[in-house]
Amino acid sequence: HARWTLKFTKAKRQDDGTMPSSDLAIPFFGYKSHVSIDRKYRFIRKWKTTHAAASDGARLREGLLDKTNTASSVWADTAYRSKANEDFMEKQGFVSKVHRKKPHLKTMPRHIQKSNAGKSVIRSRVEHVFADQKSQTGLFVRTVGITRATMRIGLANI
């Protein structure tokens, strides 16, 4: 069930101070863990495992959001911003705090930069949970099949 996909990353500045003309594309094979985390206690409330090539944004509407959570805000990165997700969150009574994307070939407006910076303060708490999860699995899930991968990632979540 695992799939190949490409992860894109920004190219790093070279020793002479110049920037490479293109970003890096890294082939990646495996699974992804999509999680819903309580921001105050850093507790994973819900999770979903998919193959690596699955789109992040579509997972939001597949049961990741928790109606029993006392907070109604949804903090997420730009992969989760779409018209469908914004409509879904509004209909379900959630408040969107999803990062805004940078306009293509333009500089990001200052007010959006400030808004995203404020959202990053909250979202950074989630990254600690992912770091713990990676240390539990050693960055590898050595299973065959999505069912076993879901169980392995679920145990790391617990």
VOTORZA-751734 format. One line per 5 residues: number of its first residue (from 1); their letters; for each residue x, y, z of C-alpha. Coordinates in steps of 0.001 Angstrom, whole numbers, padded with zeros to 6 digits, always signed. Layout:
% VOTORZA-751734
NUM = a = X:Y:Z; ... .
END
This chain:
% VOTORZA-751734
1 = harwt = +000000:+000000:+000000; +002974:+002350:+000348; +003613:+004714:-002548; +006476:+006729:-003978; +006186:+010487:-003891 .
6 = lkftk = +008458:+013518:-004042; +009112:+015845:-001121; +010273:+019302:-002125; +012646:+021322:+000019; +014380:+024637:-000366 .
11 = akrqd = +017946:+024442:-001641; +020508:+025642:+000896; +022892:+028508:+000320; +026228:+027346:-001141; +029630:+028006:+000460 .
16 = dgtmp = +030278:+030990:-001790; +027001:+032621:-000665; +025019:+032057:-003861; +021656:+030309:-003972; +021126:+027358:-006353 .
21 = ssdla = +018669:+028067:-009169; +016327:+025213:-008245; +014913:+023591:-005139; +015481:+019951:-004251; +013079:+017071:-004929 .
26 = ipffg = +013664:+014065:-002681; +012027:+010706:-003522; +010142:+009295:-000543; +008510:+005879:-000123; +006213:+004912:+002712 .
31 = ykshv = +003365:+006164:+004850; +002165:+009441:+006347; +000662:+010069:+009743; -002061:+012743:+009865; -002914:+013776:+013431 .
36 = sidrk = -005302:+015939:+015413; -003554:+017189:+018555; -004760:+018974:+021667; -002609:+022106:+021630; -002579:+022630:+025408 .
41 = yrfir = -001615:+019121:+026513; +000027:+017913:+023261; -002180:+014836:+023323; -002999:+013109:+020029; -006787:+012911:+019867 .
46 = kwktt = -007228:+011321:+016425; -004932:+010042:+013695; -005059:+008583:+010235; -002390:+006734:+008280; -002170:+006989:+004503 .
51 = haaas = +000362:+006215:+001810; +003001:+008907:+001270; +001517:+010231:-001959; -001890:+011005:-000380; -002904:+014656:-000364 .
56 = dgarl = -002812:+016238:+003102; -005760:+018549:+002551; -008331:+015850:+001838; -007632:+014090:+005170; -009123:+016980:+007160 .
61 = regll = -012624:+016024:+006035; -012090:+012314:+006801; -012638:+012400:+010549; -009508:+014110:+011838; -011364:+016976:+013485 .
66 = dktnt = -012768:+016206:+016940; -016183:+017637:+017845; -015720:+016682:+021520; -012665:+018923:+021810; -013338:+022014:+023917 .
71 = assvw = -011538:+024303:+021446; -013039:+025058:+018061; -009917:+026440:+016335; -008129:+024417:+013661; -004400:+025223:+013312 .
76 = adtay = -002796:+023722:+010212; -000218:+024401:+007524; -000919:+025579:+003986; -001487:+022044:+002672; -004859:+022071:+004458 .
81 = rskan = -006080:+025401:+003017; -008665:+024866:+000313; -012156:+026142:-000408; -013616:+022702:+000373; -011845:+022530:+003757 .
86 = edfme = -012788:+026106:+004682; -016461:+025374:+003857; -016328:+022087:+005773; -014865:+023738:+008889; -017443:+026524:+008775 .
91 = kqgfv = -020360:+024066:+008454; -019002:+021933:+011304; -018546:+024941:+013606; -014754:+025097:+013558; -012729:+028313:+013322 .
96 = skvhr = -010021:+028165:+010644; -006518:+029207:+011725; -004905:+027612:+008668; -001792:+029265:+007238; -002211:+031289:+004074 .
101 = kkphl = -000165:+030512:+000989; +002310:+032936:-000542; +001018:+034407:-003833; +002811:+032899:-006812; +005764:+035037:-008016 .
106 = ktmpr = +004877:+037841:-005580; +006023:+038823:-002135; +003706:+037904:+000690; +001789:+040910:+002047; +003024:+042088:+005455 .
111 = hiqks = -000304:+041491:+007250; -000413:+037867:+006047; +003220:+037380:+007126; +002336:+038599:+010626; -000770:+036423:+010723 .
116 = nagks = +001187:+033325:+009663; +003915:+034102:+012229; +001310:+034202:+014995; -000166:+030909:+013801; +003312:+029347:+013715 .
121 = virsr = +003740:+029954:+017443; +000785:+027645:+018111; +001638:+025145:+015363; +005207:+024753:+016615; +003846:+022857:+019629 .
126 = vehvf = +002692:+020134:+017248; +006190:+019630:+015890; +007312:+018350:+019309; +004715:+015590:+019034; +006044:+014596:+015611 .
131 = adqks = +009604:+014576:+016966; +008536:+012191:+019753; +006750:+010022:+017228; +009840:+009854:+015024; +012051:+008936:+017966 .
136 = qtglf = +009661:+006084:+018849; +009817:+004561:+015368; +013412:+005506:+014551; +012067:+007288:+011426; +011107:+003928:+009938 .
141 = vrtvg = +007927:+001875:+009930; +009089:-001553:+008844; +005799:-003236:+008054; +004045:-004533:+004976; +000527:-003218:+004399 .
146 = itrat = -001437:-000189:+005516; -003150:-002076:+008371; +000119:-002970:+010070; +001536:+000499:+009396; -001567:+002056:+010995 .
151 = mrigl = -001102:-000128:+014084; +002628:+000670:+014321; +002037:+004408:+013948; -000904:+004175:+016357; +001331:+002563:+018989 .
156 = ani = +003869:+005333:+018513; +001022:+007837:+018956; -000046:+006210:+022209 .
END
